Amino acid sequence: MNTLKDVKPGQTVTVLKIQGEGAVKRRIMDMGVTKGSSIHLRKIAPLGDPIEITIRGYELSIRKSDAEKILVE
């Protein structure tokens, strides 16, 4: 399974599942990243962290460590 970390800039993917537990999972879901959401990866910072995405009509920067917890297709 691919994670959001594996997605290339310009691609649009759908969230399948969020791995992890407790506060980390809750924080990711509070940002609007939920099962079935469509994510467009806009760009990746020069050093690879953070990743800039568009989800639910707004732009969001997410850490690579959080991105690898988000399973996508």
N, C-alpha and C positions, 0 to 999 in steps of 0.2 A: 504493500500500500504506500502511496505517496503522501508526503506531508507538505504543508504550505512552504516549508523551507526548500523543497525540491522544485517548486514552480518557477518558470522563467518569466522575466518581465514581459508584459503584454498579454499574458495568458489569463483566462477567466476560468475559475474552478468552482466546484460546489463542495461545501463542508459535509463530510460523512459522519465524523465523530470527533469529540475532543477528549484526548487522553489526560490522565492526571486526576488528582483529587483535591478536595477542599478549596482553600483560598485561591490557588493558582487557576483551577478550572472555573471558579466563580468569577474571578477577575476577567478572564478571557470572554466568558459569556456576557458579563456586564458591558463589555465593549461592543456587543452586538454580534459577536461571532457565535452563531448557533447552528445546529444541524439543519441542513437544507439551504443555508444562506449562500448567496453567490458572491464570490470574492474576485476582484480584478487586481492583479499584481501590477502596480504602476512602475515602481523601480526599486532597486536595491542600492543602498548606500555604498560608496567606493570601497570601504573596508568590510562590506558584507553585513553590517548591522547598523541601523535597523532596516526593516523591510517596509516599504510604503505601499499600502493597499487601499482600494476603494470598496466599501461594504455598506449596503443600505443607504447609498447616496451620500456618504461622507467619507473623507479621507482619514486614514488612521496609520500611524507608524507602530510597528510591532517588533519586539525583539526576536532575534533568531531562535533563542531558547524557547520562547512561547510558540513560535511558528512550527517548531518540530513536534509540538503536542497536538497540532490540528491536522487530522487526516482528511484528505481531499480526493476528488476524482475529476 
